[in-house]
Amino acid sequence: MTPVRIDTAQPVVVVPSSVPTPAGEAVRTVADDPFRRVDRMEWPGPNAYRSANGAPGPAYWQQRADYTIAATLDTAAQSVSGTVTIRYTNNSPDTLRALWLQLEQNLYRTGSTGSTLYPAESRWGVRGFEGGYDIREVTVGGRSAELRVEDTMGRIDLAAPLAPKGGTTTIAIRYAFKVPEHGSDRMGRDGTLYELAQWYPRMAVYDDVRGWNTDPYLGQGEFYLEYGDFDYSITAPAGYVVAGSGTLQNPSEVLTAAQRERLARAAKSADVVRIVTADEAKPVPTTGTKVWRFRAENVRDVAWAAAPDFRWDATSWNGVLTQAFYPWPRAGRAWESGAEQTQWSIRTYSQLIHPYPYPQATSVAGPVGGMEYPMFVMVHYGTEDPASIFGTVDHEQGHEWFPMLVGSNERRYAWQDEGFNTYINAFSNERRVPGSNSLPAYLNNWRTVHANGTDAPLMTPPDRIDPSALGALGYRKPGAVMLALRNEAVGRETFDRAMREYARRWAFKHPTPADFFRTVEDVSGQDLSWFWNGFFYTTDQLDLGIAGVETKEVEGRRVATVTITRGSSIVFPPSIRLRLADGSTQDARFPVQLWSTCGRQSCDRVQASVVVRSPVTGARLWPQGNVPDFVADNDGWGSAPDADKQPSTTGGLATPIAGAAKP
Ligand SMILES: [Zn+2]
């Protein structure tokens, strides 16, 4: 971490921190200068790879990894074995002399780092399972090579350097692993049902920001992966149905004529078609195997599931096949709505953020509580009630935008993944259940971790967050922060444009936090350093208050002067509802620059003026009820008027994206 420098002519990379002031001494630093909160933050770059406006730069590059995988599911041995062939393209300007791969199954090796960090029974715990990759053969360019295993990562030292700007090589690995029952809630099995992910050695990301990204897989932090095309085949017992990322390539070999006809119908229908019916979803004794072949283009990963008792439903929207696979009857009758719910999410987020880029979207029921992969998500079993699965189906499908389409580094920045997703989920939930409002639950969760001391800045890597606080810090705090950014800082219509532009610019690419911050500033034309500083880099809580309101006659007009206090480092544009002596109310919004006009003095008390019709008798901060100000008892003054009842914190979807507007 860079120490905070003072009085330098160089741009200061401000690592926001609180510098303790010794009692009785006045020590001013960059960190307690209120000006820095409204001056432009300095972020890494810009450079030829990442532009100052937040878009990929003219020399932006990204590695490419195309995969061919042939794997066999052995349900007797409860194992997967196979061969992965990776065609790796080095588009970087650097010559590479070694390659790094991700070997997540090694989390289940005895003594792995993750298994020692997380209690065995916890969500990420390995439950004493002894597994890990059995790497049987490795070649590079057809010649034998060694994979040096370092916990969940592996390095191959290349016999010949890989040339920059387009050099390619082919890595082939023969491997096997035992499937854990509880795969850290990201994969696993339940009896005859298998949910497979992190199931083949994958390329680590080499980027312009960190070079090789070798942060290990510990269980809690998620993934960061290169894009490419995948051809993969799963050999499974003949009585099994396999669901997976991508498009099924050989329906004539694995489906009956009736099932193929139903699938063709579903692809053109807005109503749900039963592809494998309840009657057909009964395991029958079979011998032999079937091979299921899939192809997925422009994805960062593939995952799949297999069971002998899957029901399979499908429908479509805008040319996208939306599907549900669920073991029957144990998945619960809620899953009969799974295909419709999947369709709902694909439509909603296509209209809100960016058109869904893939040909199909699948939700599968199983023991995993909720986990996302390209075109394929895992969701827990349900009850009789369709609502018992909607929140999770919708959340996991929302991940198709963040981080499947917009491929940020989840292992470093949960807020760009879970946080953005939780933010867009608020829109879908409120659309699905009119009158509902996600914000109070987001704020409560944030308040809880703040009260119990597990709060951390949003920029904290998820593996360094207290596991009990991950839901708040990875999901709901950034969800609430994004809603405040949209509703109160940037403005709804402009912020919706900024999110769409961020998705458009960084689709199938690797944005960093600064690329997001710069894009929002570029689209809105606003310097939002105060917002990023306050809500992404600190654990401080917003606390504005009203100390008083004075009404005076100034040149024949009535002017109310509001004294506003600030109890923390965080600044915010105050919005206020005034109660007037004539019985009416009047809303006023003051600019955030209010907090920058007191020179080097600490701006903890400022005054703002507004012309009023009649003398002010009371005032209330945050009349929309949308702002995360956690100290409520100083938000009213005099006969304070009520805040709105919060019928919605989103105001609904802004105008749907053109081309994604089909009902
Ligand atoms: Zn998530």
Residues whose N, C-alpha, C, O or C-beta is under 5 A from the ligand:
A	BS01	ZN	E418
